[in-house]
C-alpha cells in the first residue's frame, strides 16, 4: 500500500510541475506578443511622425519657393 501511495503522489507532483511549466511558457509567449505589439506600434508611430515631418518640410519648401518666385517677378 505504501509504495502505491508514493507513486500516486509522485505522479501528481509531476503533473503539477508540467502545468507550471505550461503556464510559464504561456506567460512568456504573452510577453513576447506584447513586446512585438509594442514594437510594431512604436515603428508605426515613428513612420507616421517621419511622414508628417516630411510633409511639413515639403510644405515649407513650397512656401519658400512661392515666396522666391514672387520676389523674382517683383
PDB file with one MODEL, atoms N, CA, C and O in Angstrom:
MODEL        1
ATOM      1  N   UNK A   1       0.831  -1.204   0.000  1.00  0.00           N
ATOM      2  CA  UNK A   1       0.000   0.000   0.000  1.00  0.00           C
ATOM      3  C   UNK A   1       0.867   1.255   0.000  1.00  0.00           C
ATOM      4  O   UNK A   1       0.618   2.208  -0.738  1.00  0.00           O
ATOM      5  N   UNK A   2       1.883   1.227   0.843  1.00  0.00           N
ATOM      6  CA  UNK A   2       2.706   2.424   0.963  1.00  0.00           C
ATOM      7  C   UNK A   2       3.399   2.780  -0.346  1.00  0.00           C
ATOM      8  O   UNK A   2       3.504   3.957  -0.690  1.00  0.00           O
ATOM      9  N   UNK A   3       3.877   1.762  -1.086  1.00  0.00           N
ATOM     10  CA  UNK A   3       4.567   2.015  -2.350  1.00  0.00           C
ATOM     11  C   UNK A   3       3.645   2.615  -3.399  1.00  0.00           C
ATOM     12  O   UNK A   3       4.045   3.480  -4.178  1.00  0.00           O
ATOM     13  N   UNK A   4       2.424   2.148  -3.407  1.00  0.00           N
ATOM     14  CA  UNK A   4       1.471   2.647  -4.395  1.00  0.00           C
ATOM     15  C   UNK A   4       1.110   4.099  -4.108  1.00  0.00           C
ATOM     16  O   UNK A   4       1.001   4.912  -5.026  1.00  0.00           O
ATOM     17  N   UNK A   5       0.929   4.414  -2.850  1.00  0.00           N
ATOM     18  CA  UNK A   5       0.585   5.778  -2.452  1.00  0.00           C
ATOM     19  C   UNK A   5       1.702   6.737  -2.867  1.00  0.00           C
ATOM     20  O   UNK A   5       1.441   7.838  -3.353  1.00  0.00           O
ATOM     21  N   UNK A   6       2.940   6.307  -2.669  1.00  0.00           N
ATOM     22  CA  UNK A   6       4.086   7.134  -3.046  1.00  0.00           C
ATOM     23  C   UNK A   6       4.121   7.406  -4.544  1.00  0.00           C
ATOM     24  O   UNK A   6       4.445   8.516  -4.968  1.00  0.00           O
ATOM     25  N   UNK A   7       3.790   6.404  -5.340  1.00  0.00           N
ATOM     26  CA  UNK A   7       3.798   6.554  -6.793  1.00  0.00           C
ATOM     27  C   UNK A   7       2.715   7.550  -7.229  1.00  0.00           C
ATOM     28  O   UNK A   7       2.949   8.375  -8.112  1.00  0.00           O
ATOM     29  N   UNK A   8       1.540   7.472  -6.615  1.00  0.00           N
ATOM     30  CA  UNK A   8       0.458   8.400  -6.959  1.00  0.00           C
ATOM     31  C   UNK A   8       0.856   9.843  -6.635  1.00  0.00           C
ATOM     32  O   UNK A   8       0.585  10.763  -7.406  1.00  0.00           O
ATOM     33  N   UNK A   9       1.503  10.021  -5.482  1.00  0.00           N
ATOM     34  CA  UNK A   9       1.958  11.368  -5.110  1.00  0.00           C
ATOM     35  C   UNK A   9       2.989  11.880  -6.101  1.00  0.00           C
ATOM     36  O   UNK A   9       2.961  13.049  -6.484  1.00  0.00           O
ATOM     37  N   UNK A  10       3.901  11.006  -6.518  1.00  0.00           N
ATOM     38  CA  UNK A  10       4.916  11.390  -7.496  1.00  0.00           C
ATOM     39  C   UNK A  10       4.258  11.811  -8.805  1.00  0.00           C
ATOM     40  O   UNK A  10       4.647  12.813  -9.406  1.00  0.00           O
ATOM     41  N   UNK A  11       3.269  11.050  -9.242  1.00  0.00           N
ATOM     42  CA  UNK A  11       2.572  11.383 -10.486  1.00  0.00           C
ATOM     43  C   UNK A  11       1.873  12.729 -10.375  1.00  0.00           C
ATOM     44  O   UNK A  11       1.888  13.527 -11.313  1.00  0.00           O
ATOM     45  N   UNK A  12       1.257  12.976  -9.216  1.00  0.00           N
ATOM     46  CA  UNK A  12       0.584  14.257  -9.010  1.00  0.00           C
ATOM     47  C   UNK A  12       1.588  15.400  -9.053  1.00  0.00           C
ATOM     48  O   UNK A  12       1.327  16.444  -9.651  1.00  0.00           O
ATOM     49  N   UNK A  13       2.735  15.199  -8.415  1.00  0.00           N
ATOM     50  CA  UNK A  13       3.769  16.230  -8.419  1.00  0.00           C
ATOM     51  C   UNK A  13       4.252  16.495  -9.840  1.00  0.00           C
ATOM     52  O   UNK A  13       4.446  17.647 -10.229  1.00  0.00           O
ATOM     53  N   UNK A  14       4.444  15.433 -10.611  1.00  0.00           N
ATOM     54  CA  UNK A  14       4.889  15.589 -11.996  1.00  0.00           C
ATOM     55  C   UNK A  14       3.861  16.374 -12.804  1.00  0.00           C
ATOM     56  O   UNK A  14       4.219  17.254 -13.587  1.00  0.00           O
ATOM     57  N   UNK A  15       2.583  16.054 -12.611  1.00  0.00           N
ATOM     58  CA  UNK A  15       1.524  16.769 -13.319  1.00  0.00           C
ATOM     59  C   UNK A  15       1.539  18.254 -12.956  1.00  0.00           C
ATOM     60  O   UNK A  15       1.404  19.119 -13.822  1.00  0.00           O
ATOM     61  N   UNK A  16       1.705  18.538 -11.650  1.00  0.00           N
ATOM     62  CA  UNK A  16       1.745  19.931 -11.206  1.00  0.00           C
ATOM     63  C   UNK A  16       2.931  20.659 -11.835  1.00  0.00           C
ATOM     64  O   UNK A  16       2.802  21.804 -12.270  1.00  0.00           O
ATOM     65  N   UNK A  17       4.078  19.997 -11.881  1.00  0.00           N
ATOM     66  CA  UNK A  17       5.266  20.608 -12.479  1.00  0.00           C
ATOM     67  C   UNK A  17       5.030  20.889 -13.958  1.00  0.00           C
ATOM     68  O   UNK A  17       5.404  21.950 -14.460  1.00  0.00           O
ATOM     69  N   UNK A  18       4.410  19.937 -14.656  1.00  0.00           N
ATOM     70  CA  UNK A  18       4.121  20.135 -16.077  1.00  0.00           C
ATOM     71  C   UNK A  18       3.176  21.312 -16.278  1.00  0.00           C
ATOM     72  O   UNK A  18       3.361  22.118 -17.189  1.00  0.00           O
ATOM     73  N   UNK A  19       2.152  21.407 -15.413  1.00  0.00           N
ATOM     74  CA  UNK A  19       1.206  22.514 -15.521  1.00  0.00           C
ATOM     75  C   UNK A  19       1.908  23.847 -15.280  1.00  0.00           C
ATOM     76  O   UNK A  19       1.640  24.826 -15.976  1.00  0.00           O
ATOM     77  N   UNK A  20       2.803  23.886 -14.298  1.00  0.00           N
ATOM     78  CA  UNK A  20       3.546  25.112 -14.015  1.00  0.00           C
ATOM     79  C   UNK A  20       4.412  25.500 -15.209  1.00  0.00           C
ATOM     80  O   UNK A  20       4.493  26.676 -15.564  1.00  0.00           O
ATOM     81  N   UNK A  21       5.059  24.515 -15.826  1.00  0.00           N
ATOM     82  CA  UNK A  21       5.897  24.780 -16.997  1.00  0.00           C
ATOM     83  C   UNK A  21       5.050  25.339 -18.132  1.00  0.00           C
ATOM     84  O   UNK A  21       5.450  26.289 -18.805  1.00  0.00           O
ATOM     85  N   UNK A  22       3.875  24.743 -18.343  1.00  0.00           N
ATOM     86  CA  UNK A  22       2.983  25.224 -19.401  1.00  0.00           C
ATOM     87  C   UNK A  22       2.557  26.670 -19.134  1.00  0.00           C
ATOM     88  O   UNK A  22       2.529  27.498 -20.044  1.00  0.00           O
ATOM     89  N   UNK A  23       2.227  26.959 -17.872  1.00  0.00           N
ATOM     90  CA  UNK A  23       1.830  28.319 -17.512  1.00  0.00           C
ATOM     91  C   UNK A  23       2.964  29.296 -17.773  1.00  0.00           C
ATOM     92  O   UNK A  23       2.739  30.390 -18.291  1.00  0.00           O
ATOM     93  N   UNK A  24       4.177  28.909 -17.419  1.00  0.00           N
ATOM     94  CA  UNK A  24       5.334  29.775 -17.652  1.00  0.00           C
ATOM     95  C   UNK A  24       5.531  30.009 -19.146  1.00  0.00           C
ATOM     96  O   UNK A  24       5.811  31.130 -19.571  1.00  0.00           O
ATOM     97  N   UNK A  25       5.384  28.958 -19.935  1.00  0.00           N
ATOM     98  CA  UNK A  25       5.536  29.096 -21.387  1.00  0.00           C
ATOM     99  C   UNK A  25       4.471  30.036 -21.945  1.00  0.00           C
ATOM    100  O   UNK A  25       4.764  30.871 -22.802  1.00  0.00           O
ATOM    101  N   UNK A  26       3.238  29.903 -21.462  1.00  0.00           N
ATOM    102  CA  UNK A  26       2.165  30.771 -21.922  1.00  0.00           C
ATOM    103  C   UNK A  26       2.456  32.223 -21.554  1.00  0.00           C
ATOM    104  O   UNK A  26       2.240  33.128 -22.360  1.00  0.00           O
ATOM    105  N   UNK A  27       2.945  32.441 -20.340  1.00  0.00           N
ATOM    106  CA  UNK A  27       3.280  33.799 -19.907  1.00  0.00           C
ATOM    107  C   UNK A  27       4.392  34.369 -20.773  1.00  0.00           C
ATOM    108  O   UNK A  27       4.338  35.539 -21.153  1.00  0.00           O
ATOM    109  N   UNK A  28       5.391  33.569 -21.088  1.00  0.00           N
ATOM    110  CA  UNK A  28       6.489  34.029 -21.940  1.00  0.00           C
ATOM    111  C   UNK A  28       5.961  34.383 -23.326  1.00  0.00           C
ATOM    112  O   UNK A  28       6.352  35.399 -23.901  1.00  0.00           O
ATOM    113  N   UNK A  29       5.077  33.548 -23.861  1.00  0.00           N
ATOM    114  CA  UNK A  29       4.503  33.826 -25.180  1.00  0.00           C
ATOM    115  C   UNK A  29       3.716  35.129 -25.153  1.00  0.00           C
ATOM    116  O   UNK A  29       3.809  35.934 -26.079  1.00  0.00           O
ATOM    117  N   UNK A  30       2.939  35.338 -24.087  1.00  0.00           N
ATOM    118  CA  UNK A  30       2.167  36.571 -23.971  1.00  0.00           C
ATOM    119  C   UNK A  30       3.096  37.766 -23.893  1.00  0.00           C
ATOM    120  O   UNK A  30       2.836  38.788 -24.527  1.00  0.00           O
ATOM    121  N   UNK A  31       4.170  37.661 -23.132  1.00  0.00           N
ATOM    122  CA  UNK A  31       5.126  38.759 -23.019  1.00  0.00           C
ATOM    123  C   UNK A  31       5.757  39.051 -24.374  1.00  0.00           C
ATOM    124  O   UNK A  31       5.913  40.212 -24.752  1.00  0.00           O
ATOM    125  N   UNK A  32       6.120  37.999 -25.105  1.00  0.00           N
ATOM    126  CA  UNK A  32       6.715  38.193 -26.426  1.00  0.00           C
ATOM    127  C   UNK A  32       5.728  38.870 -27.364  1.00  0.00           C
ATOM    128  O   UNK A  32       6.099  39.765 -28.122  1.00  0.00           O
ATOM    129  N   UNK A  33       4.460  38.440 -27.311  1.00  0.00           N
ATOM    130  CA  UNK A  33       3.450  39.054 -28.169  1.00  0.00           C
ATOM    131  C   UNK A  33       3.266  40.520 -27.809  1.00  0.00           C
ATOM    132  O   UNK A  33       3.147  41.365 -28.696  1.00  0.00           O
ATOM    133  N   UNK A  34       3.242  40.828 -26.521  1.00  0.00           N
ATOM    134  CA  UNK A  34       3.099  42.213 -26.090  1.00  0.00           C
ATOM    135  C   UNK A  34       4.286  43.044 -26.555  1.00  0.00           C
ATOM    136  O   UNK A  34       4.116  44.174 -27.012  1.00  0.00           O
ATOM    137  N   UNK A  35       5.481  42.489 -26.441  1.00  0.00           N
ATOM    138  CA  UNK A  35       6.674  43.211 -26.890  1.00  0.00           C
ATOM    139  C   UNK A  35       6.622  43.452 -28.392  1.00  0.00           C
ATOM    140  O   UNK A  35       6.972  44.533 -28.865  1.00  0.00           O
ATOM    141  N   UNK A  36       6.183  42.441 -29.145  1.00  0.00           N
ATOM    142  CA  UNK A  36       6.071  42.610 -30.596  1.00  0.00           C
ATOM    143  C   UNK A  36       5.048  43.687 -30.927  1.00  0.00           C
ATOM    144  O   UNK A  36       5.279  44.526 -31.798  1.00  0.00           O
ATOM    145  N   UNK A  37       3.908  43.661 -30.225  1.00  0.00           N
ATOM    146  CA  UNK A  37       2.885  44.668 -30.475  1.00  0.00           C
ATOM    147  C   UNK A  37       3.414  46.060 -30.160  1.00  0.00           C
ATOM    148  O   UNK A  37       3.198  46.999 -30.926  1.00  0.00           O
ATOM    149  N   UNK A  38       4.106  46.193 -29.031  1.00  0.00           N
ATOM    150  CA  UNK A  38       4.659  47.490 -28.657  1.00  0.00           C
ATOM    151  C   UNK A  38       5.663  47.957 -29.695  1.00  0.00           C
ATOM    152  O   UNK A  38       5.686  49.133 -30.060  1.00  0.00           O
ATOM    153  N   UNK A  39       6.492  47.041 -30.170  1.00  0.00           N
ATOM    154  CA  UNK A  39       7.496  47.389 -31.164  1.00  0.00           C
ATOM    155  C   UNK A  39       6.816  47.819 -32.469  1.00  0.00           C
ATOM    156  O   UNK A  39       7.224  48.797 -33.095  1.00  0.00           O
ATOM    157  N   UNK A  40       5.786  47.087 -32.868  1.00  0.00           N
ATOM    158  CA  UNK A  40       5.061  47.448 -34.084  1.00  0.00           C
ATOM    159  C   UNK A  40       4.390  48.808 -33.940  1.00  0.00           C
ATOM    160  O   UNK A  40       4.422  49.622 -34.863  1.00  0.00           O
ATOM    161  N   UNK A  41       3.780  49.055 -32.776  1.00  0.00           N
ATOM    162  CA  UNK A  41       3.143  50.344 -32.526  1.00  0.00           C
ATOM    163  C   UNK A  41       4.171  51.469 -32.590  1.00  0.00           C
ATOM    164  O   UNK A  41       3.918  52.522 -33.174  1.00  0.00           O
ATOM    165  N   UNK A  42       5.322  51.235 -31.988  1.00  0.00           N
ATOM    166  CA  UNK A  42       6.374  52.247 -31.968  1.00  0.00           C
ATOM    167  C   UNK A  42       6.869  52.519 -33.390  1.00  0.00           C
ATOM    168  O   UNK A  42       7.061  53.674 -33.770  1.00  0.00           O
ATOM    169  N   UNK A  43       7.075  51.467 -34.169  1.00  0.00           N
ATOM    170  CA  UNK A  43       7.525  51.631 -35.552  1.00  0.00           C
ATOM    171  C   UNK A  43       6.484  52.383 -36.359  1.00  0.00           C
ATOM    172  O   UNK A  43       6.822  53.262 -37.151  1.00  0.00           O
ATOM    173  N   UNK A  44       5.219  52.040 -36.161  1.00  0.00           N
ATOM    174  CA  UNK A  44       4.127  52.708 -36.876  1.00  0.00           C
ATOM    175  C   UNK A  44       4.108  54.192 -36.524  1.00  0.00           C
ATOM    176  O   UNK A  44       3.964  55.050 -37.395  1.00  0.00           O
ATOM    177  N   UNK A  45       4.257  54.480 -35.228  1.00  0.00           N
ATOM    178  CA  UNK A  45       4.246  55.869 -34.778  1.00  0.00           C
ATOM    179  C   UNK A  45       5.441  56.627 -35.366  1.00  0.00           C
ATOM    180  O   UNK A  45       5.298  57.772 -35.794  1.00  0.00           O
ATOM    181  N   UNK A  46       6.610  55.996 -35.388  1.00  0.00           N
ATOM    182  CA  UNK A  46       7.794  56.639 -35.951  1.00  0.00           C
ATOM    183  C   UNK A  46       7.602  56.910 -37.433  1.00  0.00           C
ATOM    184  O   UNK A  46       7.999  57.964 -37.930  1.00  0.00           O
ATOM    185  N   UNK A  47       6.991  55.957 -38.147  1.00  0.00           N
ATOM    186  CA  UNK A  47       6.727  56.160 -39.576  1.00  0.00           C
ATOM    187  C   UNK A  47       5.779  57.328 -39.783  1.00  0.00           C
ATOM    188  O   UNK A  47       5.990  58.152 -40.673  1.00  0.00           O
ATOM    189  N   UNK A  48       4.726  57.404 -38.959  1.00  0.00           N
ATOM    190  CA  UNK A  48       3.763  58.498 -39.080  1.00  0.00           C
ATOM    191  C   UNK A  48       4.433  59.836 -38.795  1.00  0.00           C
ATOM    192  O   UNK A  48       4.201  60.816 -39.502  1.00  0.00           O
ATOM    193  N   UNK A  49       5.267  59.873 -37.755  1.00  0.00           N
ATOM    194  CA  UNK A  49       5.965  61.114 -37.423  1.00  0.00           C
ATOM    195  C   UNK A  49       6.895  61.527 -38.557  1.00  0.00           C
ATOM    196  O   UNK A  49       6.973  62.707 -38.898  1.00  0.00           O
ATOM    197  N   UNK A  50       7.597  60.564 -39.141  1.00  0.00           N
ATOM    198  CA  UNK A  50       8.501  60.856 -40.255  1.00  0.00           C
ATOM    199  C   UNK A  50       7.700  61.395 -41.433  1.00  0.00           C
ATOM    200  O   UNK A  50       8.098  62.371 -42.069  1.00  0.00           O
ATOM    201  N   UNK A  51       6.574  60.758 -41.720  1.00  0.00           N
ATOM    202  CA  UNK A  51       5.715  61.202 -42.814  1.00  0.00           C
ATOM    203  C   UNK A  51       5.273  62.651 -42.582  1.00  0.00           C
ATOM    204  O   UNK A  51       5.318  63.476 -43.494  1.00  0.00           O
ATOM    205  N   UNK A  52       4.842  62.951 -41.337  1.00  0.00           N
ATOM    206  CA  UNK A  52       4.395  64.309 -41.011  1.00  0.00           C
ATOM    207  C   UNK A  52       5.548  65.295 -41.168  1.00  0.00           C
ATOM    208  O   UNK A  52       5.374  66.369 -41.744  1.00  0.00           O
ATOM    209  N   UNK A  53       6.736  64.930 -40.654  1.00  0.00           N
ATOM    210  CA  UNK A  53       7.899  65.817 -40.789  1.00  0.00           C
ATOM    211  C   UNK A  53       8.219  66.068 -42.256  1.00  0.00           C
ATOM    212  O   UNK A  53       8.480  67.203 -42.654  1.00  0.00           O
ATOM    213  N   UNK A  54       8.199  64.998 -43.066  1.00  0.00           N
ATOM    214  CA  UNK A  54       8.478  65.143 -44.497  1.00  0.00           C
ATOM    215  C   UNK A  54       7.452  66.054 -45.156  1.00  0.00           C
ATOM    216  O   UNK A  54       7.801  66.915 -45.964  1.00  0.00           O
ATOM    217  N   UNK A  55       6.179  65.856 -44.804  1.00  0.00           N
ATOM    218  CA  UNK A  55       5.119  66.699 -45.371  1.00  0.00           C
ATOM    219  C   UNK A  55       5.326  68.154 -44.979  1.00  0.00           C
ATOM    220  O   UNK A  55       5.206  69.053 -45.812  1.00  0.00           O
ATOM    221  N   UNK A  56       5.638  68.383 -43.703  1.00  0.00           N
ATOM    222  CA  UNK A  56       5.844  69.752 -43.234  1.00  0.00           C
ATOM    223  C   UNK A  56       7.033  70.388 -43.936  1.00  0.00           C
ATOM    224  O   UNK A  56       6.964  71.547 -44.345  1.00  0.00           O
ATOM    225  N   UNK A  57       8.121  69.642 -44.081  1.00  0.00           N
ATOM    226  CA  UNK A  57       9.300  70.220 -44.725  1.00  0.00           C
ATOM    227  C   UNK A  57       9.015  70.487 -46.204  1.00  0.00           C
ATOM    228  O   UNK A  57       9.491  71.484 -46.747  1.00  0.00           O
ATOM    229  N   UNK A  58       8.248  69.614 -46.864  1.00  0.00           N
ATOM    230  CA  UNK A  58       7.938  69.865 -48.277  1.00  0.00           C
ATOM    231  C   UNK A  58       6.992  71.063 -48.401  1.00  0.00           C
ATOM    232  O   UNK A  58       7.113  71.847 -49.343  1.00  0.00           O
ATOM    233  N   UNK A  59       6.054  71.212 -47.461  1.00  0.00           N
ATOM    234  CA  UNK A  59       5.168  72.394 -47.471  1.00  0.00           C
ATOM    235  C   UNK A  59       5.996  73.657 -47.271  1.00  0.00           C
ATOM    236  O   UNK A  59       5.776  74.665 -47.941  1.00  0.00           O
ATOM    237  N   UNK A  60       6.948  73.596 -46.346  1.00  0.00           N
ATOM    238  CA  UNK A  60       7.801  74.750 -46.065  1.00  0.00           C
ATOM    239  C   UNK A  60       8.606  75.112 -47.322  1.00  0.00           C
ATOM    240  O   UNK A  60       8.751  76.284 -47.667  1.00  0.00           O
ATOM    241  N   UNK A  61       9.120  74.082 -47.993  1.00  0.00           N
ATOM    242  CA  UNK A  61       9.875  74.320 -49.227  1.00  0.00           C
ATOM    243  C   UNK A  61       8.973  74.943 -50.288  1.00  0.00           C
ATOM    244  O   UNK A  61       9.390  75.846 -51.014  1.00  0.00           O
ATOM    245  N   UNK A  62       7.733  74.456 -50.373  1.00  0.00           N
ATOM    246  CA  UNK A  62       6.793  75.023 -51.342  1.00  0.00           C
ATOM    247  C   UNK A  62       6.561  76.504 -51.055  1.00  0.00           C
ATOM    248  O   UNK A  62       6.570  77.326 -51.971  1.00  0.00           O
ATOM    249  N   UNK A  63       6.352  76.843 -49.781  1.00  0.00           N
ATOM    250  CA  UNK A  63       6.125  78.243 -49.408  1.00  0.00           C
ATOM    251  C   UNK A  63       7.344  79.095 -49.733  1.00  0.00           C
ATOM    252  O   UNK A  63       7.221  80.195 -50.271  1.00  0.00           O
ATOM    253  N   UNK A  64       8.525  78.573 -49.400  1.00  0.00           N
ATOM    254  CA  UNK A  64       9.752  79.314 -49.691  1.00  0.00           C
ATOM    255  C   UNK A  64       9.904  79.500 -51.200  1.00  0.00           C
ATOM    256  O   UNK A  64      10.286  80.572 -51.668  1.00  0.00           O
ATOM    257  N   UNK A  65       9.602  78.444 -51.953  1.00  0.00           N
ATOM    258  CA  UNK A  65       9.691  78.532 -53.416  1.00  0.00           C
ATOM    259  C   UNK A  65       8.728  79.563 -53.959  1.00  0.00           C
ATOM    260  O   UNK A  65       9.090  80.345 -54.838  1.00  0.00           O
ATOM    261  N   UNK A  66       7.495  79.579 -53.448  1.00  0.00           N
ATOM    262  CA  UNK A  66       6.495  80.547 -53.902  1.00  0.00           C
ATOM    263  C   UNK A  66       6.932  81.954 -53.532  1.00  0.00           C
ATOM    264  O   UNK A  66       6.764  82.888 -54.315  1.00  0.00           O
ATOM    265  N   UNK A  67       7.485  82.104 -52.353  1.00  0.00           N
ATOM    266  CA  UNK A  67       7.962  83.413 -51.897  1.00  0.00           C
ATOM    267  C   UNK A  67       9.086  83.897 -52.810  1.00  0.00           C
ATOM    268  O   UNK A  67       9.103  85.066 -53.196  1.00  0.00           O
ATOM    269  N   UNK A  68      10.010  83.032 -53.156  1.00  0.00           N
ATOM    270  CA  UNK A  68      11.127  83.396 -54.053  1.00  0.00           C
ATOM    271  C   UNK A  68      10.598  83.777 -55.433  1.00  0.00           C
ATOM    272  O   UNK A  68      11.065  84.735 -56.050  1.00  0.00           O
ATOM    273  N   UNK A  69       9.608  83.005 -55.909  1.00  0.00           N
ATOM    274  CA  UNK A  69       9.040  83.321 -57.221  1.00  0.00           C
ATOM    275  C   UNK A  69       8.415  84.717 -57.209  1.00  0.00           C
ATOM    276  O   UNK A  69       8.611  85.504 -58.135  1.00  0.00           O
ATOM    277  N   UNK A  70       7.665  85.012 -56.156  1.00  0.00           N
ATOM    278  CA  UNK A  70       7.041  86.331 -56.055  1.00  0.00           C
ATOM    279  C   UNK A  70       8.096  87.424 -56.073  1.00  0.00           C
ATOM    280  O   UNK A  70       7.952  88.427 -56.773  1.00  0.00           O
ATOM    281  N   UNK A  71       9.165  87.225 -55.294  1.00  0.00           N
ATOM    282  CA  UNK A  71      10.218  88.236 -55.227  1.00  0.00           C
ATOM    283  C   UNK A  71      10.938  88.351 -56.553  1.00  0.00           C
ATOM    284  O   UNK A  71      11.388  89.438 -56.914  1.00  0.00           O
ATOM    285  N   UNK A  72      11.060  87.248 -57.294  1.00  0.00           N
ATOM    286  CA  UNK A  72      11.742  87.280 -58.584  1.00  0.00           C
ATOM    287  C   UNK A  72      10.963  88.133 -59.584  1.00  0.00           C
ATOM    288  O   UNK A  72      11.560  88.844 -60.393  1.00  0.00           O
ATOM    289  N   UNK A  73       9.637  88.064 -59.530  1.00  0.00           N
ATOM    290  CA  UNK A  73       8.814  88.764 -60.514  1.00  0.00           C
ATOM    291  C   UNK A  73       8.377  90.143 -60.054  1.00  0.00           C
ATOM    292  O   UNK A  73       7.555  90.767 -60.725  1.00  0.00           O
ATOM    293  N   UNK A  74       8.895  90.647 -58.933  1.00  0.00           N
ATOM    294  CA  UNK A  74       8.536  91.989 -58.468  1.00  0.00           C
ATOM    295  C   UNK A  74       9.128  93.050 -59.359  1.00  0.00           C
ATOM    296  O   UNK A  74       8.928  94.240 -59.118  1.00  0.00           O
TER     297      UNK A  74
ENDMDL
END
